[in-house]
Amino acid sequence: MSTPAHDTPDGPLARERSHLAASRAALRAMREDVEALDISDVTANWVNAEVLARQIDDRIKALADLSDTPLFFGRLDYLHAPGAEQAEGAGGEQFYIGRRHVHDADGDPMVIDWRAPVSQPFYRASKKDPMDVGLRRRFGYTGGELTAYEDEHLSDPEEVATTSKLLQQEIERPRVGPMRDIVATIQPEQDEIVRSGLGGTVCVQGGPGTGKTAVGLHRVAYLLYAHRERLARTGTLVIGPNRSFLHYIEQVLPALGELTVQQATVDDLVAHVEVRGTDEAAAAVVKGDARMAEVLRRALYSHVTVPTEPVVVVRGSRRWRVPAYELEEIVRELLARDIRYGAAREALPQRIAHAVLVQMERAGEAPDDRVQDAVARNSAVKAAVKAVWPAVDPAKLVLRLLTDAEFLAEHAEGVLSEDERKTILWAKPVRSVKSARWSPADAVLVDEAADLIQRTSSLGHVVLDEAQDLSPMQYRAVGRRCTTGSATVLGDLAQGTTPWATRSWAEALAHLGKPEGAVEELTAGFRVPTDVIAYASRLLPHIAPGLTPVASVRENPGFFEVRTVTETAETVAACEELLRNEGSTGLIAADARVPVLAEALTAAGIPYLAPGEETTRETRLTLVPASLAKGLEYDYVVLDEPQAVVDGEPDGRTGLRRLYVALTRAVSGLIVTHTAPLPPQLAE
């Protein structure tokens, strides 16, 4: 591997800068071509015009040239002309690898999209398997200016493989603002997951700093590239644990030119009722248990009754009678088909009408579909359907289960114990759905009931991040959104901090409705320094025994220190110390300690942000409650009072998991400050 120390005016670096300037000019020309499009003569009506104008606007945004984002970050020099199956390449040809495709006025590529097949060797080629690549070149940037390059001669047996310094610098580069893409630093094991097919569901178990969130987002970008038409029809969705997290990641896909991916929390998906209440942990665990799906199904179908009276349809002077036994056969056949409650209810009047039409035909009449529709709308048929298969409101159904002890006992018999039923019953009666103080777990139950009545629309692909904190019923809610599509599930069992946290990924995938999903494990830590992850991993035997610890591959060990302090001012001083470095700083503390620290920061004249607020050059400190730290990263972290973080949770294991999360948010340095003794699990 070679890294040039300097360059001449006509040397390689100057030529690469010239190509960068030409590529930027070509991208600008592509954007101007789109902006100049005249659609006045190609749209049939205003609706088509609006749709086309929106598509053009999205295309213009996708072609934006971000001044501080490198247009390309690598180059591949192929050795030979590939076969027909590799038509993108040519012998001796150079390909510049970047965030999006750029072509010149003749249509020849100047930058190849990182997702294209010809770009794959940039991530996977090695000395052992060069993939017909003679040279791989990485570029280093300062701001938007190309300042360095680094060569690997993959087919040269004399060159010794070493770690790329530019790659390490990019991984460790200080950050201000939201999460960045990692297209320049994707590793082979990450690339394999990113490029896995649309048809399969993938679950990624990854410890802190392994890049699982970035892998999930880049997989979405890859799938949109490889299956754009299909996913344009069916849609894609990224699901995160909270709004702060979604705000943190929201710029990654737009930076890759993907503007159509929706983002939401699980609470957003199930927002059928207004959530104004909370549950005790015990109640939330029962409500989140997958057994509640069976309780809801029983309660819903208890509304269906066996017909005991015939239906008599009067048309003109004729009366057509469908006997009760025939109605019962129709109802039982619909029940046996196991279709949605609402779909069966809609089919019932047509089935009854068909039975009448059979009688009409036997009597010599020749009714058509219009007659069948008219019979289905007959008042007698409507009355029979209402009596036999009444409409059910999902929120009212759940409300009755939670407030009517007898109704719950009847339909939870053999499913929930008496103690479990008592745990979820509301203490006070509620007058209506609107006046009820619904909890997040209740909203998930309403969503389950709604799906039992009417099938939830399915998307083409769903990414579920921080999945380890979901309950089985929440997994079911997500699974309903991708029944005909696939999913990327991202999480870390060691970071589960809810009482119902995921115990195994096989179990989670089963609740998601994707039991065939493949589980991949990322164990190479790129973001967390060696000393920090080693310290945090002392907790693993107590919170996730058997889980492979993350092994940091960082050459820079990072900064790590544990300090005993006597007052809060010393913690604030540690923040001031870290703010002298470039990049972002997070002050993470137990939720109960946040007001005290906020007051101390204000008294010291140090401006700070809340999670989700974007850092700037002027304000680079974020005060983070431990409950919101998951998924976030900062260049430097001060962790206040570890024992308080543990004590802030309902049980010891959950507290230690919360501490594990807090300890692993730092990219370059961590200072732990404490007055109280440290948790004994952190001892050597």
C-alpha positions, 0 to 999 in steps of 0.5 A: 500500500502506498500513500504519496507525501506530495504531488506535482502540478501534473502529478496523480493528485492534480489529475484526480482533482481535475477529474473531481472538478470535471465530475462536479461540472457534469453533475451540475449539467445533469441537474440543469438538464432536469431543471430545463425540462418543459412538461407542458406538452407531455401531460394530459391533465393537471393531475399528471402534471402535478405527479410529473412535476413532483418527480422532477423536483425529487430528481433535482434534489437527488442531483444536489452536489453537497459541497462538504460531501465527496462526490467520489471516494475511491477508484478501481483499475481493472486488469482484464476485460470481463466476460459478458456477465460483467459487461460494466467493466473493460480491460484497463478501465478505471471506475471512480466510485461515489455516492451517485452516478454521474455521466458526461455529455456523451453519456459516459460514466464519470462516477459509478454509483457505489451500489452498482455491481462493478463497484462491489470489488471496492468493498470486497476485493483483497490480496487473497481475492483481488476480483480482477482489480489491479489497483484500489485507490482511496481518496482523502478529503478536507471539507470538499477538497481532495487532499490525499490518495492511497493505493493498494496494488491488490495483484502485486504479490510483493506488496504487504497488506496493511490497514488503510490510514485514510479508512481509519481517518474517515472512521474516526473523523470528528462529527458535528450534526446528524449521522453520516453515511458510511459508503466510503468505509463499508467493510466486507462483512457489512457489504455482504448484508447491504447487498443481500436480496430483497426477497429475504429478511435479515436480522443483524445482531451487532454490538456498539460501534459495529455499524448495524444502523448504517448497514440497515440504512445502506441496505435500503439505499441498495434495495432502492437501486436494485429494485426501484420500480417494485419498491416505488409501488410497494414503499419502504419504511425505517422504524426507529425507537424514538423521534430523537433517533430518527432525527439523528439518522434522517440525513443519511438516505437523502445524502445518498440521493434517496428521498422517498423512504418514510420514517416512523416509530412503532407508536406512530404506526399504531396511533389509532387512539390517543396515548395519554397514559402509562402502564406499570411494568407488570401490566405492560409485559402482559399486554405485550405478550403474544398470547394477547393476540389469541385473547383478542381473536376470541373476543372479536369472533365471540360477536359472531352468532349462529343464525336461528331464524331464516331470511325472507327476501321480498322482490315484487310479488315473490318471497324467497326464503333462506332457511336458518340451517343454510345460513348456518352453513354459510357462516360456518364456511366463512369462519373456516376460511380464516379470512379477516373479520371485516372481509367475512362480514362484507362477503356474508350478504353476497353469500346470502344473495347467492343462495336466493339467486340459486332459488330464482334460477330453479324457479325459471328466472334468469337473474344477473349480477345486478340482481345479486347486488340488489338482494345483498342490499335488501333490508332483510339481508342487512338485518340478518348480517347485523344480527349474525356478524355485527360490525366491531370497533377495534378500540371499543373491543380492547376497551371492553377487554380491559374494563369488563372482568367477566368479558376478559375472563371468558376470552382469556380462559386457558391463555392468561392466569387470573393474576395476569388478568387482574394485572391488566384490568383497569381499576376505574370504569371508562365512559368512552374510547376518547376519554380513556387514558390509553397506554402505548401497549394498549395502542398496540392491542388496538392495532392488533384488533384492527388487523383482525378486522381489516388487513393492514397494508403491506410495504415492500421493505421495512427496516426495524432498528433497536429491535431488542426493546420491542415486545412480541405484540410490537413485533407483530405490529411491525410484521403486519407492515411487511407481510408480503415484503421483507425486513431488515431487523437491527439490534443488540440483545445486550442493549435491551432495556425494557422489561419485555426485552427480546430474549433471542432473535429466533423468537423475535423473527417468529413474532415478526412473521419471518421465522425463515429470516437469516441472523447475521452477527457483526462483532468488529467495532469500528466506532468505539475505542478499544479501551472503552469497549473493553471496560463496557464489556465487563458488564456482558457476563451479567447482562447477556451471557454467551454474547460475543463481545465486540472487538474494536479494530481501531488503531487509535485506542481513544481516550478513557478515564474514570474519575472520582469527583466530589461535586457536580462542578467537576463533571461540568469541568470534564465537559469543558475539557472535552469541548476543547477537542474538535467534534461533538460531546455528550453528557449522559446521566440518569434521567433523575440527574438531568435537571441538576446537571442542566442547572450546573451547565447553565451556571457555568455558561455552557450552552447545551442541546437536548437529544434530537437537536442538531449540534452546530460549531458553536453548540457541541454539547448535548445533555442526554438522559440515559433513557434516550441515549440508545442509538446515538453517538458522540465524539466524546462522552462524559458519563455521570454517576454510573450507579445512578443510571443502574438505580434508575431502572426497575431491576438490576439487569435492566439497569446494567444494560442501560449502563452498557448503552451509556458507556458505549456512545463515545467514538473518540473518548470517554470520561466517567465521573462518580461520587457514589461507588461504581457498580461492582460489575465494573470491577476487574 
